Amino acid sequence: MSDALQRAGAVLIVSWNTRALLETCLASVLASEDAADLEIIVVDNASTDGSPAAVAAHFPAVRLIANADNRGFAAATNQGLASTSSPLVLLLNSDTEVAPDAIGALREALARDPGLGAVGARLVGPDGAPQASCSRAPTAWREAVHVLRLERVARGLHYPPAMWRGQRPADVEVIQGACLMVRREVVDAVGGLDEGYFMYSEETEWCERIRNAGWRLAWVPAARVVHHGGGSTRLVASAMFARLYASKVRFLRRNRGAAEARAFKAALALAAAGRLAAAPVALLLRPRDAGLRRLTADYARLLVRVPGL
């Protein structure tokens, strides 16, 4: 079993209008130390920037699934999962670059420990700065503290920032979907991603199901991956802003109960109202800040939508 895990794996990348980032990502995967053993799959969600044609022309070894419409991250990921029988599958964002030994380090971690169902990498920014690679499982309290910006007075709700600079592997509760390697037997047991999430919280819910089924999750700092962040969502930032919070409410309602969902919605409404109350002064001080104007409009729309989430 361990030998099979170390020799085989599939890399699954979902892409939407990130051609340049996708090409860089694929080049890094193909430059991996064990690239010859990898099955590489790209599921493109109806990109209009030439991504499918670029993959077909420049990466002939990559299997391309080109969707006619944007099916969302969860549904596209499930397409890729259904297209491979590899014993290991690495979910990898198109806005990442893997170090030459990163995929091998993830595979070795799973091969060594049969109790692990999935593992995640050390994520760093383009400047090398560490990113939060994993998180604690969401609760209404944790999410409320975050949206109300109360982290300084409510300690211990997140993994400490120093953790991401360390070298010791650690069991975690949620792995970021930017780089998440999972066993095929786990997928067969718990199913794929919940397609009720178009984007956001789908990997959180998946990790919840994996842990509930008895497997552990781990962070593997030896696997280094550069994460540029927001490659696709940056293109439609305002729409994704509302979808982010809708997905959080859906997760809480389905996994923590209606009361926790209502509590988070109340905190979300309070946070949005507070931002809007402060907006006139901020806009007076920064009248030419287009980003601030857009964010203010986003919070105004969110406040209207909160009751129906």
N, C-alpha and C positions, 0 to 999 in steps of 0.2 A: 504493500500500500504506500509506504513512504517513498519507495523508489519511483512508483508511478506518479506521485505528486511532484516529485522533484524534476521529472522529465517532461511533464505535459502541462499545458495551461492555455487558456484563451484570454485575450485582452479585448474587452468590449467598450467601444467609445460611441457615445451618442453625440451627434453634432447638429447644430443649427446656426448657420451663417457665421462660422468662425474659421473660414478657410485658412488664413495664415497661421493661426494658432493650431489648427488641426494638423497642418502639414508639419509644423515643428514637433508636435506631439508624436505623430507617427514616425518621424525620423528618429526621435529619441528611443521609441520602442524598438525599432529595427536595429538600433545601435546597441541594444542590450546585450549582455554577455551570453544570454541563452536565447537570442532571437530566433534561432533555427528551430527551436522546439515550440514556438508560440503560434497559435492560431489567432489572427488579428481580424476583428470584425468592426466595421463602422456602420452604424445605423444613422442615416441622415434624415432629419425631419423636414424635408421639403425646403432645403436651403435655396436661396436665390442669388448667392454670391459665387457660384461656380464650384462649390465644395465637392459635389459628387463627381463632376468631370475631372477635377484635380486629383481626387483619390484614384479614379480609374486610370488616369494618364500617368501619374507619377509613382503610384504604389500598387502595382499589379498583383502583388502577393496578398493584398488586403481584400477580404470579402466585403463587398459593399451591399448594404440593403438600403435602397433609396425610396423613402416614403413619398407618396403624392401629396400628403398634407402633414402638418405639424401635429403629431399624435401625443406630444408631451414626453417628458423624460421617462416616467414610469412605464408607459406603454411601449416606448421604443426600446427600453432596456429589456423588457420581457420578450420582445421580438428577438433580440440578440441572444438572450438566454435559451430560448427555444431552438435556436439555430445551431447550437453546439452541444456536444455531449462530453466536453472536456471535464476532467475531474476537479479542475480549479478554474474559476472565472474571475478576472480582475476587471471591476468597473472603474473606468478611468475617464476623467473629464477631458474634453478636447483642449482645455486651457492649461494643461500640465505638461511637464517634461520629466521623464524618469531618469534617474542616474543609471549608469550601466549595470550596476549590481542590485538595483532596487527590487525588481520583480523576483529575482532569485532569493533575496532575503525574505520576502513575503512568503514564497513557496516553502522555504526551509522552515520558517516558523510554524506553518501548518503541518508540515511533515513530522516535525519533532513532537508536537503536542496534539494528540487526537481529540482532546477536549475542546480545542479551539474550533469554532465554526466559521469565523471570519477574522481578518486582520486588516489593519490600516497602516499607512506610511507616515513618516515624518514629513509634514508639509512645510515648505519655506517659501517666502516671497521671492520675486526676481532678484531682490537685493540680498537674499540669504537670510533675512530676518525670519525667525520661527513663527509659524502660524498655529492657532489652536487646531490640532489635527483630529481631536475627538471631543466629546462633550458628555456631560451627565444626562440621563434620561429626563425629558421635560416634565415638569409639574406646573400647575397654575402659579404657585409661589415663585418658582425660579423664573418663569417667563414674565411674571408681573414685575419682579425686581429688575429684570433687564429693561423692559420698556419704560419703566419709571426712573431708570438710571440710579438705582439705589445700591449698586454693587459695593460701594465703599462702606455702607453701614450694614450690609448683610453678607458676611463673609462665608466662605466655604461652600457656595452654591455651584461653583465651577471648578474644574481642575486648575491647580495653580499655574500661572504662566511659566514659572521656572521648570515645570515638568517638560515642556517642549524643547528645552535646551539640554535635557539630560540624555543619558545613553542607556538607561535601563528599560527594557520592555515592561509594559504594564497592562493589566486587565482594565478594560474601560466599558462604558455602557453604550455609547453611540459612536460609530466611526463615520467621519465625513465621507459623503459619497464621491468626493473628488478622486479618491483612490481607496477602493475597498475590494479586497480579495476574499472570495467565499468558496466553500466547498460545494461541489455539485450535489452531494448527498444532503446538504442543508437546504439547497434550493428545492430538491425533490420533496423534502419533508415539510417545509413551511410555505412553499410556493414562492412566486416572484414578487415583484413590487406591487403595491396596491395602486391600481390605475385610477382610483378616485382622487389621487393627488396628481395634478397635471405637472406641477413642479413645486419643490420644497416639501420637507418633512417625510418624503417617501422612504429615504434611507433610515430616518429615525424610526419610523414604524416598522421597517424591516428588521432593524437591529433589535427592536423590542420583541418581535416574534421569534427571532433566533435565540435570544436569551431565555424567553419563556419556554422554548422547546428543550432547554437544558444545555445548550452550548455556551461557551464563553467567547468573548471578543477581546482582542488585544491590539495594542499599539506597538509597532515594531520600528524603533528609531533608526535601526541600521538601513532601512529602506528610505532613501531620501528622494523626494519628489518636489520639483518647483511648481508652485501653483500660482498662476497669474491672477485668477479670480474674476468671476463675473463676465466671462467671455461672451456668452449668449445673452444673459439677463441685462447686461449693460445696454443692449440695443433697444430694449423695451422696459426701461427702468421703472417708469410709473406703473405700468400694468403689473409688473412683478412685485412691486411694493405691496399692493393690495393682496395679491395672491399669496405672498409670504405669510401674512397674518391670518388669512382664511385657512391656510393649511395648518397653522398652529392650532387654531380653534378646532378644526376637524380632528386633529390628533388627540387633543385633550378630551374632547367629547367621546371619542371612540375608545380611548385607552385609560382615561382617568375618571370619566363620568360627567354627567351634565352639570353638576354643581361646580366642578373645576373649570369647565368651559365657560360658564357664566361668570365666574370670578375673574378669569383672565380677560374676558370681554369688557368687564367693568374697568379693569386696570388699563386696558387698551384705550377705551373711551376717555379715561382721565388723562392718559398720556397725550393723546391727540388734542384734547381740549387745551391742555397746558401749552403745547407747542403753538397752537393757533393764538392763544392769548398773548404769547411773547412775540409773535411774528411781526406785528406793526412796528415795534421798537427795532427789532433786528433788521427789517427791511428799510427802515429809516436810516439806519447806520450803514447799510450795505445795499443801496438802491439798485446797483448794477449787477448784483449777484444772481445770475439766472438759475443756478443750482438751488439757492435758497428759495426763490420764487416757486420753482417746481416742487420742492419738498413741502412747502407750505400748502400748495394745491393738493399734493398727495395726501397730506394729513386731513385736509378738509373733506376730501372724498372718502377717506377711511372712516372719519367720524360719522358720516352719513350711513356708511355700510355696516358699521359694527353691529347694530341690532339684528341684522339679518344674517350674520355669519353663523 
